[in-house]
């Protein structure tokens, strides 16, 4: 860690190059080694929106990312446009541009925090529970993702075939950096981890056969600490089209939700055994 607090010796998805970014080997997708993985893009887009728009007391509360084209291992720029700048709400757009073509885009809504209104509201009866501190001791450095399935199961590990079932899935993650040498902010961290909503809601007993085309993240607050959990709430699919929603949580409780829409990619289904191989490389 240098004097400015930037972590310079841990993996990252992008290097800063020539006024933009270039993907590192860590950015390769499991769907295709020539394609940039979703969390890398959601993190990069969130970084640019927060860096340019979260000023004057505004806090990001929604991030919507459209992943409509495969981003490649090419020089990448991220132009930002402020769409709305009011006293209480700010809206901005950002794009991932490669070779003059837009590969992905995102919109952020930022609000000015204020007092809570009075009254009692309905809340989820069952709150997601993180793994024990013995299983997942806090660490400032990236860790291999942990997985859990079923209801009230104590088994958290990094072996996907141990969760080769049709039960509810959840994960606990401390992700790698988005840009080399730059510590993650809470907002960028949750943007990276929340993309796992696709995996958690589309993961069944035969692996993963849906690939998400977007992500909509909503936050009531920023995450606390370096680890974030994602618990599947629902999966609906017909005719090769799916929608999934997950709850986001940390060790202090739930703080947001994420929704993804996905399209069938059954011809390139990722099996649980393939997921095992990916996890073994990270350990």
Residue pairs with C-beta under 8 A, 6 or more apart in sequence:
1 7
1 8
2 8
2 181
5 183
6 181
6 182
6 183
7 140
7 141
7 177
7 181
7 182
7 183
8 180
8 181
10 141
10 142
10 176
10 177
11 24
11 26
11 142
11 176
11 177
12 24
12 26
12 176
12 177
12 178
12 179
12 180
12 181
12 182
13 23
13 24
13 26
13 27
13 36
13 37
13 39
13 40
13 43
13 44
13 176
13 177
13 178
13 179
14 21
14 22
14 23
14 24
14 27
14 40
14 44
14 76
14 178
14 179
14 180
15 21
15 22
15 24
15 179
15 180
16 179
16 180
17 75
18 75
19 77
20 75
20 76
20 77
20 78
21 44
21 75
21 76
21 77
21 78
21 179
22 73
22 74
22 75
22 76
23 36
23 40
23 71
23 73
23 74
23 76
24 180
26 40
26 176
27 36
27 37
27 40
27 73
28 34
28 35
28 36
28 37
29 35
29 36
29 37
29 38
30 37
30 270
30 274
30 275
30 278
31 211
31 265
31 268
31 270
32 70
34 70
34 72
34 73
35 70
35 71
35 72
36 70
36 71
36 72
36 73
38 67
38 195
38 198
38 212
38 215
39 175
39 192
39 193
39 195
39 196
40 178
40 192
41 65
41 67
41 71
41 96
41 103
41 104
42 63
42 65
42 106
42 191
42 192
42 194
42 195
42 215
42 217
43 175
43 178
43 184
43 188
43 191
43 192
44 76
44 78
44 96
44 178
44 179
45 63
45 65
45 78
45 94
45 96
45 104
45 105
45 106
45 191
46 60
46 63
46 106
46 108
46 187
46 188
46 191
46 192
47 178
47 179
47 185
47 188
47 191
48 78
48 80
48 94
49 60
49 63
49 80
49 92
49 94
49 106
49 108
50 60
50 108
50 185
50 187
50 188
52 80
52 82
52 92
53 60
53 80
53 82
53 90
53 92
53 108
53 110
54 60
54 110
54 187
57 112
57 113
58 90
58 110
58 111
58 112
59 110
59 111
59 112
59 113
59 222
60 108
60 109
60 110
60 187
60 219
61 109
61 110
61 111
61 218
61 219
61 220
62 107
62 108
62 109
62 216
62 217
62 218
62 219
63 106
63 107
63 108
63 191
63 215
63 216
63 217
64 106
64 107
64 108
64 214
64 215
64 216
64 217
65 104
65 105
65 106
65 214
65 215
65 216
65 217
66 104
66 105
66 106
66 213
66 214
67 104
67 212
67 213
67 214
67 215
68 103
68 104
68 105
68 213
68 214
69 101
69 102
69 103
69 104
70 103
71 96
71 98
71 103
71 104
72 98
72 103
74 98
74 99
75 98
75 99
76 96
76 97
76 98
77 96
77 97
77 98
78 94
78 95
78 96
78 97
79 94
79 95
79 97
80 92
80 93
80 94
81 92
81 93
81 94
82 90
82 91
82 92
83 91
83 92
83 93
83 107
84 90
84 91
87 112
88 111
88 112
88 114
89 109
89 110
89 111
89 112
90 109
90 110
90 111
91 107
91 108
91 109
91 110
92 107
92 108
92 110
93 105
93 106
93 107
94 105
94 106
94 107
94 108
95 102
95 104
95 105
95 106
96 102
96 103
96 104
96 105
97 103
124 247
124 254
127 249
127 253
127 254
128 170
128 229
128 231
128 247
128 249
128 254
130 136
130 172
130 227
130 229
130 249
130 250
130 251
131 146
131 148
131 156
131 172
132 156
135 146
135 156
136 143
136 146
136 156
136 172
136 227
138 225
138 226
138 227
139 174
139 226
140 226
141 174
142 174
142 175
142 176
142 177
143 173
143 174
143 227
144 158
144 279
144 282
144 283
145 158
145 171
145 172
145 173
145 196
145 279
145 282
146 156
146 157
146 158
146 171
146 172
146 173
147 156
147 157
147 158
147 159
147 160
147 162
147 163
147 169
147 170
147 171
148 155
148 156
148 163
148 169
148 170
148 171
148 172
149 155
149 163
149 165
149 167
149 168
149 169
149 170
150 165
150 167
150 168
151 167
151 168
155 162
156 172
158 279
158 282
158 283
159 276
159 279
160 272
160 275
160 276
160 279
161 272
161 273
161 275
161 276
163 169
163 203
163 272
164 205
164 272
165 205
166 204
166 205
168 231
168 232
169 199
169 200
169 201
169 203
169 231
169 232
170 200
170 229
170 230
170 231
170 232
171 196
171 199
171 200
171 229
171 230
172 227
172 228
172 229
173 193
173 196
173 227
173 228
173 229
173 230
174 226
174 227
174 228
175 184
175 189
175 192
175 193
177 183
177 184
178 184
178 188
178 192
184 192
186 222
186 223
186 224
187 219
187 222
189 223
189 226
189 228
190 217
190 219
190 222
190 223
190 228
190 248
190 256
191 217
193 228
193 230
193 248
194 215
194 217
194 228
194 230
194 246
194 248
194 256
194 258
195 212
195 215
195 260
196 230
196 246
197 212
197 215
197 230
197 232
197 244
197 245
197 246
197 258
197 259
197 260
198 210
198 211
198 212
198 215
198 244
198 260
198 262
199 208
200 230
200 231
200 232
200 244
200 246
201 232
201 233
201 234
201 235
201 242
201 244
201 245
201 246
201 260
202 208
202 209
202 210
202 212
202 235
202 242
202 244
202 262
205 272
206 269
206 271
206 272
207 269
207 270
207 271
207 272
207 274
207 275
208 269
208 270
208 275
209 264
209 265
209 266
209 269
209 270
210 237
210 242
210 262
210 263
210 264
210 265
211 262
211 263
211 265
212 260
212 261
212 262
213 260
213 261
213 262
213 263
214 260
214 261
215 258
215 259
215 260
216 258
216 259
216 260
217 248
217 256
217 257
217 258
218 256
218 257
218 258
219 248
219 255
219 256
220 255
220 256
221 255
221 256
222 255
223 248
223 250
223 255
224 250
224 251
224 252
225 250
225 251
225 252
227 250
227 251
228 248
228 249
228 250
229 248
229 249
229 250
230 246
230 247
230 248
230 249
230 258
231 246
231 247
231 249
232 244
232 245
232 246
233 244
233 245
233 246
233 247
233 257
234 243
234 244
234 245
235 242
235 243
235 244
236 242
236 243
236 244
237 243
237 262
240 263
240 264
240 266
241 261
241 262
241 263
241 264
242 261
242 262
242 263
242 264
243 259
243 260
243 261
243 262
244 259
244 260
244 262
245 257
245 258
245 259
246 257
246 258
246 259
247 254
247 256
247 257
248 254
248 255
248 256
248 257
248 258
249 255
